[in-house]
């Protein structure tokens, strides 16, 4: 029997529990076996230590004044995970911290191995070929909103949406049943419930302001190589995104590299590729600010990139036309009303994606496409031939992803003309 999923996200004081870092916020979303959200839970957690990058997660000492400790919430947490498939984006990170926290209490987490939890980041390689690793990047392919990338429940909600999209596109896949069987055999510790209430964060501070370098990590491409290289790159994403760039953070990265089986040469090569990709992503809008350069210098020091390599990366990836900014996810696109109407050449087997509210229903459009042997996919990947939009200047996640990949965006009228020319369009 499949009891559904428990999608979890954690905010922590740092990168590695082996260096004394603790959980400071838990967000859980219960999801049905069919991928529908049931209920949510969240709490801040008093770690009884420094809170780490306060400017990123916005949790301060005052937020911890009446907050429960992990020992206080462990019983409820175990109960809310029991019998459900535990899901996270980069599940190895959540699994590692949960194991460490339960171990502190003398209990054993069934997620000692990262493979014991379902990872939406790993599944992206299959469902979103060509996509990056970050949750925001994966969500944009499905137009899933990520409200605040440094808040546990917001990330858990977005991950639940991603899981639902995966399930919706592969309902007959036996893996979902298999995962239900795996969860049924897992036993979470029987920690007595303390009776302490879970306390949500104070949201009066609003949504976190992200730096341009942080936003750039959302657009980084997948890394070539092993699954371990991808896991390590995900840790680098977190370090850069959360501004964990001190010498002690470099030590933690080294420990992760050792755990993932990356030798010094493999790690150095990955660092250089990662830094080059990051610089290119920051340059995407044709602008590199002084603050960008300062933060990139800090990232370079963390990754062991020399000053010469830093300057070469910055200048070699500078856009050729500095006067014309290329589009980035943070920018308003210029109107295309005066632009030449694009032509499309869709053959049998082509993949297209729709975004926005069309004049005709999506099932009608998809039926016309199917008669031509063209498949409509719910998400944008590098295999997408064209994005069909109600508004070609759309700021939807799918539109941003299409621009990032250089995929043409056309209006419904252009598609209708192409369908009519093929004798497949509906009379309008």
C-alpha positions as CSV (number, residue, x, y, z in Angstrom):
1,X,0.0,0.0,0.0
2,X,1.3,3.4,-1.0
3,X,0.8,6.0,1.8
4,X,2.0,8.9,-0.3
5,X,5.1,11.2,0.0
6,X,6.6,13.4,2.6
7,X,8.5,16.2,0.8
8,X,11.0,17.8,3.1
9,X,13.4,20.7,3.0
10,X,15.8,21.9,5.7
11,X,17.5,25.2,6.4
12,X,20.8,24.7,8.3
13,X,23.5,26.7,9.9
14,X,26.1,25.5,7.3
15,X,27.1,22.8,4.9
16,X,28.1,19.8,6.9
17,X,26.8,18.2,10.2
18,X,30.2,16.7,10.7
19,X,31.4,20.2,11.4
20,X,28.8,20.9,14.0
21,X,26.2,22.4,11.8
22,X,22.6,22.0,12.8
23,X,19.0,22.1,11.4
24,X,17.3,25.5,12.0
25,X,14.1,25.1,10.0
26,X,12.0,22.2,8.7
27,X,9.3,22.3,6.0
28,X,7.2,19.2,5.1
29,X,4.6,18.8,2.5
30,X,2.4,15.6,2.5
31,X,1.6,14.5,-1.1
32,X,-0.8,11.8,-2.2
33,X,0.3,8.9,-4.3
34,X,-1.1,10.7,-7.3
35,X,1.0,13.8,-6.7
36,X,-1.6,16.1,-5.0
37,X,-0.7,18.2,-2.0
38,X,-2.5,17.1,1.2
39,X,-1.2,19.2,4.1
40,X,1.9,21.1,5.2
41,X,4.0,21.4,8.4
42,X,6.8,23.8,9.3
43,X,8.8,24.9,12.3
44,X,11.9,26.8,13.2
45,X,14.4,24.8,15.3
46,X,16.6,26.2,18.0
47,X,20.1,24.8,17.3
48,X,21.6,26.1,20.5
49,X,24.5,27.6,18.5
50,X,25.3,30.4,16.0
51,X,22.7,30.5,13.2
52,X,25.1,30.8,10.3
53,X,24.3,33.0,7.3
54,X,21.5,35.1,8.8
55,X,21.4,37.5,5.8
56,X,20.5,34.5,3.6
57,X,17.9,32.5,5.6
58,X,16.7,35.6,7.7
59,X,16.3,33.6,10.9
60,X,17.7,35.5,13.9
61,X,18.2,34.8,17.6
62,X,14.9,36.5,18.4
63,X,13.2,33.9,16.2
64,X,14.6,31.2,18.3
65,X,13.4,32.7,21.7
66,X,10.4,30.3,22.0
67,X,11.4,27.8,19.3
68,X,11.6,24.0,20.0
69,X,14.9,22.2,19.7
70,X,15.3,19.2,17.4
71,X,14.8,16.9,20.4
72,X,11.4,18.6,21.0
73,X,10.2,18.0,17.4
74,X,11.9,14.7,16.7
75,X,8.8,12.6,17.7
76,X,6.4,14.6,15.6
77,X,8.9,14.6,12.7
78,X,9.4,10.9,12.7
79,X,5.6,10.4,12.8
80,X,5.1,12.7,9.9
81,X,7.7,10.8,7.8
82,X,6.7,7.3,8.8
83,X,5.3,5.2,6.0
84,X,5.7,7.9,3.4
85,X,8.3,8.1,0.7
86,X,10.7,10.9,1.8
87,X,11.4,13.3,-1.1
88,X,13.9,16.2,-1.3
89,X,15.7,18.1,-4.0
90,X,19.3,16.9,-3.5
91,X,18.1,14.4,-1.0
92,X,21.6,13.4,0.1
93,X,21.8,16.8,1.9
94,X,18.6,16.4,3.8
95,X,19.4,12.7,4.5
96,X,22.8,13.6,6.0
97,X,21.4,16.2,8.4
98,X,18.4,14.1,9.5
99,X,20.8,11.2,10.2
100,X,23.1,13.4,12.2
101,X,20.3,15.0,14.3
102,X,18.6,11.7,15.2
103,X,22.0,10.2,16.0
104,X,22.6,13.0,18.5
105,X,19.5,11.7,20.3
106,X,20.7,8.1,20.2
107,X,18.4,7.1,17.4
108,X,19.0,5.8,13.9
109,X,17.5,7.4,10.8
110,X,16.4,5.0,8.0
111,X,17.9,7.5,5.6
112,X,21.6,6.8,6.4
113,X,22.0,6.2,2.6
114,X,21.0,9.0,0.3
115,X,19.4,6.4,-2.0
116,X,16.8,5.7,0.7
117,X,15.1,8.9,-0.2
118,X,13.6,10.0,-3.6
119,X,15.7,12.8,-5.1
120,X,14.0,15.2,-7.5
121,X,17.3,16.6,-8.6
122,X,18.5,13.2,-9.8
123,X,15.2,12.6,-11.5
124,X,15.6,15.8,-13.4
125,X,18.3,14.2,-15.5
126,X,15.5,11.9,-16.9
127,X,12.5,14.2,-16.9
128,X,14.3,17.4,-17.7
129,X,17.3,16.5,-20.0
130,X,19.6,19.4,-20.3
131,X,18.3,21.2,-17.2
132,X,20.5,22.4,-14.5
133,X,20.6,21.1,-10.9
134,X,19.0,23.9,-8.9
135,X,15.4,23.6,-7.7
136,X,14.5,27.0,-9.3
137,X,15.9,25.9,-12.7
138,X,13.9,22.6,-12.6
139,X,10.7,24.4,-11.5
140,X,10.9,27.0,-14.2
141,X,10.6,24.2,-16.9
142,X,7.1,23.5,-15.5
143,X,6.1,27.1,-14.5
144,X,6.2,26.0,-10.9
145,X,6.5,29.1,-8.6
146,X,9.3,29.2,-6.1
147,X,8.4,32.0,-3.8
148,X,11.4,32.2,-1.5
149,X,14.5,30.0,-2.3
150,X,15.8,30.3,1.3
151,X,12.8,29.2,3.3
152,X,12.1,25.6,4.1
153,X,8.4,25.4,3.5
154,X,8.6,27.4,0.2
155,X,11.3,25.0,-1.1
156,X,9.3,22.0,0.0
157,X,6.2,23.3,-1.7
158,X,8.1,23.8,-5.0
159,X,9.7,20.4,-4.7
160,X,6.2,18.9,-4.2
161,X,5.1,20.6,-7.3
162,X,8.1,19.2,-9.2
163,X,7.3,15.7,-7.9
164,X,3.7,16.1,-9.0
165,X,4.8,17.1,-12.5
166,X,7.1,14.0,-12.7
167,X,4.3,11.7,-11.5
168,X,1.8,13.4,-13.8
169,X,3.9,12.7,-16.9
170,X,4.6,9.0,-16.0
171,X,1.7,7.7,-14.0
172,X,2.1,4.1,-15.2
173,X,5.8,4.0,-14.3
174,X,6.3,1.2,-11.8
175,X,9.0,3.1,-9.9
176,X,6.3,5.0,-7.9
177,X,4.8,1.8,-6.6
178,X,8.3,0.5,-5.9
179,X,9.1,3.6,-3.8
180,X,5.9,3.1,-1.9
181,X,7.1,-0.4,-1.0
182,X,10.5,0.9,0.1
183,X,8.8,3.5,2.4
184,X,6.7,0.8,3.9
185,X,9.8,-1.1,5.0
186,X,11.5,1.9,6.6
187,X,11.2,2.4,10.3
188,X,11.6,5.8,11.8
189,X,12.7,6.0,15.4
190,X,10.0,5.7,18.0
191,X,10.9,9.0,19.7
192,X,8.3,10.0,22.3
193,X,6.4,13.2,21.3
194,X,7.3,16.1,23.5
195,X,4.0,18.0,23.1
196,X,5.9,21.2,22.0
197,X,4.2,23.1,19.3
198,X,5.8,23.6,15.9
199,X,6.4,27.3,15.4
200,X,6.4,28.9,11.9
201,X,9.0,31.5,11.0
202,X,8.1,35.2,11.4
203,X,7.4,36.3,7.8
204,X,7.1,40.0,8.5
205,X,10.7,40.4,7.2
206,X,9.5,39.5,3.6
207,X,11.2,37.5,1.0
208,X,15.0,37.3,0.9
209,X,16.9,39.6,-1.5
210,X,19.2,37.5,-3.6
211,X,22.5,38.6,-5.1
212,X,23.1,38.4,-8.8
213,X,25.6,35.7,-8.3
214,X,23.1,33.7,-6.2
215,X,20.5,34.0,-8.9
216,X,23.1,32.9,-11.5
217,X,23.5,29.6,-9.7
218,X,19.9,28.8,-10.8
219,X,21.1,28.8,-14.5
220,X,24.2,26.7,-14.2
221,X,24.2,23.7,-16.6
222,X,24.5,20.1,-15.6
223,X,28.0,18.8,-15.1
224,X,29.4,16.0,-17.2
225,X,30.6,13.0,-15.4
226,X,29.5,10.8,-12.5
227,X,26.5,11.1,-10.2
228,X,29.0,11.9,-7.4
229,X,30.2,14.9,-9.5
230,X,26.6,16.1,-9.7
231,X,26.2,15.8,-5.9
232,X,29.4,17.7,-5.3
233,X,28.3,20.4,-7.7
234,X,25.1,20.7,-5.8
235,X,27.0,21.3,-2.6
236,X,29.0,24.0,-4.5
237,X,25.6,25.6,-5.5
238,X,24.6,25.7,-1.9
239,X,27.9,27.2,-0.8
240,X,27.7,30.0,-3.4
241,X,24.0,30.6,-3.0
242,X,24.2,30.9,0.8
243,X,27.5,32.9,0.7
244,X,29.3,30.1,2.6
245,X,32.7,31.2,1.2
246,X,35.0,31.2,4.3
247,X,38.1,29.0,4.8
248,X,36.1,26.7,7.1
249,X,33.6,26.2,4.3
250,X,36.5,25.2,2.0
251,X,37.4,22.5,4.5
252,X,33.8,21.2,4.4
253,X,33.9,21.1,0.6
254,X,37.0,19.1,0.8
255,X,35.3,16.6,3.1
256,X,32.4,16.3,0.7
257,X,34.8,15.7,-2.2
258,X,36.5,12.9,-0.3
259,X,33.1,11.3,0.7
260,X,32.0,11.4,-3.0
261,X,35.2,9.8,-4.1
262,X,36.6,12.8,-6.1
263,X,40.4,12.9,-6.1
264,X,42.3,16.2,-6.1
265,X,42.6,16.3,-9.9
266,X,38.9,15.6,-10.5
267,X,38.0,18.2,-7.9
268,X,40.2,20.9,-9.4
269,X,38.9,20.3,-12.9
270,X,35.3,20.4,-11.6
271,X,36.1,23.7,-9.8
272,X,37.4,25.3,-12.9
273,X,34.4,24.2,-15.0
274,X,32.0,25.3,-12.3
275,X,33.6,28.7,-11.9
276,X,33.7,29.3,-15.7
277,X,30.0,28.4,-15.9
278,X,29.2,30.7,-13.0
279,X,31.0,33.6,-14.6
280,X,29.1,33.0,-17.8
281,X,25.8,32.9,-16.0
282,X,26.5,36.2,-14.2
283,X,27.5,37.8,-17.6
284,X,24.2,36.6,-19.2
285,X,22.6,40.0,-19.2
286,X,25.7,41.8,-20.5
287,X,26.5,43.4,-17.1
288,X,29.1,42.6,-14.5
289,X,28.9,44.9,-11.5
290,X,31.6,45.7,-9.0
291,X,29.6,43.7,-6.4
292,X,29.5,40.8,-8.8
293,X,33.3,40.9,-9.2
294,X,33.9,41.1,-5.5
295,X,31.7,38.0,-4.9
296,X,33.2,36.1,-7.8
297,X,36.6,36.8,-6.2
298,X,35.4,35.2,-3.0
299,X,34.1,32.2,-4.9
300,X,37.4,31.9,-6.7
301,X,39.3,31.8,-3.4
302,X,36.9,29.1,-2.1
303,X,37.5,27.0,-5.2
304,X,41.2,27.5,-5.5
305,X,41.0,29.5,-8.7
306,X,44.0,31.7,-9.2
307,X,43.8,35.5,-9.9
308,X,45.0,34.9,-13.5
309,X,42.3,32.2,-14.0
310,X,39.7,34.5,-12.5
311,X,40.5,37.4,-14.8
312,X,40.7,35.1,-17.8
313,X,37.3,33.6,-17.0
314,X,35.8,37.1,-16.6
315,X,37.2,38.5,-19.8
316,X,36.9,35.4,-22.0
317,X,33.2,35.1,-21.2
318,X,32.4,38.8,-21.7
319,X,29.6,39.1,-24.2
320,X,30.8,40.3,-27.6
321,X,28.2,43.0,-27.9
322,X,28.3,45.0,-24.7
323,X,25.8,47.5,-26.0
324,X,23.0,45.0,-26.4
325,X,22.2,43.1,-23.3
326,X,21.2,39.5,-23.7
327,X,18.1,38.5,-21.9
328,X,18.3,37.2,-18.3
329,X,15.6,35.7,-16.1
330,X,15.7,38.9,-13.9
331,X,15.0,41.3,-16.9
332,X,11.9,42.5,-18.6
333,X,12.1,41.4,-22.2
334,X,11.8,44.0,-24.9
335,X,8.6,43.9,-26.9
336,X,8.7,41.7,-30.0
337,X,5.7,43.3,-31.6
338,X,7.8,45.0,-34.3
339,X,10.0,42.0,-34.8
340,X,9.7,39.9,-37.9
341,X,7.2,37.1,-37.4
342,X,9.2,33.9,-36.9
343,X,8.6,30.9,-39.1
344,X,8.6,27.4,-37.8
345,X,9.4,24.0,-39.3
346,X,8.0,21.3,-37.2
347,X,8.4,17.7,-38.4
348,X,7.0,14.5,-37.2
349,X,8.6,13.7,-33.8
350,X,9.1,17.3,-32.9
351,X,8.5,18.3,-29.3
352,X,6.7,21.6,-28.4
353,X,5.5,23.1,-25.1
354,X,2.6,25.5,-24.4
355,X,2.5,28.4,-21.9
356,X,-0.2,30.8,-21.0
357,X,-4.0,31.0,-21.6
358,X,-4.7,30.2,-25.3
359,X,-7.8,31.1,-27.2
360,X,-8.4,27.4,-27.9
361,X,-8.2,24.8,-25.2
362,X,-4.9,23.0,-24.8
363,X,-6.5,19.6,-25.5
364,X,-7.7,20.9,-28.9
365,X,-4.3,22.3,-29.8
366,X,-2.5,19.1,-28.6
367,X,-4.9,17.0,-30.7
368,X,-4.0,19.0,-33.8
369,X,-0.3,18.6,-33.1
370,X,-0.7,14.9,-32.5
371,X,-2.3,14.4,-35.9
372,X,0.9,15.8,-37.3
373,X,3.0,13.5,-35.2
374,X,4.1,16.4,-33.0
375,X,4.3,15.8,-29.2
376,X,3.3,18.4,-26.6
377,X,5.4,18.2,-23.5
378,X,4.5,19.9,-20.2
379,X,8.0,21.3,-19.7
380,X,10.8,23.0,-21.6
381,X,14.1,21.1,-22.1
382,X,16.9,21.4,-24.7
383,X,14.9,18.9,-26.8
384,X,12.0,21.3,-27.1
385,X,11.7,22.6,-30.7
386,X,9.5,25.6,-30.0
387,X,7.6,27.2,-27.1
388,X,4.0,28.3,-28.1
389,X,3.0,31.2,-25.9
390,X,-0.2,33.3,-25.5
391,X,2.3,36.2,-25.1
392,X,5.7,36.0,-26.7
393,X,7.0,38.5,-24.1
394,X,5.9,36.2,-21.3
395,X,7.8,36.2,-18.1
396,X,6.7,32.6,-17.2
397,X,9.3,30.1,-16.1
398,X,8.9,28.2,-19.3
399,X,9.5,31.4,-21.4
400,X,12.6,32.2,-19.3
401,X,13.9,28.7,-19.8
402,X,13.2,28.8,-23.6
403,X,15.2,32.1,-23.8
404,X,18.0,30.6,-21.8
405,X,18.2,27.6,-24.2
406,X,17.8,29.7,-27.3
407,X,14.5,28.0,-28.2
408,X,12.1,30.0,-30.5
409,X,8.9,31.4,-28.8
410,X,5.9,31.8,-31.1
411,X,2.4,33.1,-30.7
412,X,-0.7,31.0,-31.1
413,X,-1.5,32.7,-34.4
414,X,1.8,31.5,-35.9
415,X,1.1,27.9,-34.9
416,X,-2.5,28.1,-36.2
417,X,-1.1,29.4,-39.6
418,X,1.3,26.4,-39.7
419,X,-1.4,24.0,-38.8
420,X,-3.8,25.5,-41.4
421,X,-1.2,25.2,-44.1
422,X,-0.8,21.6,-43.2
423,X,-4.6,21.1,-43.5
424,X,-4.8,20.3,-39.8
425,X,-5.9,23.6,-38.3
426,X,-9.3,24.4,-37.0
427,X,-11.5,27.0,-38.7
428,X,-11.5,30.2,-36.8
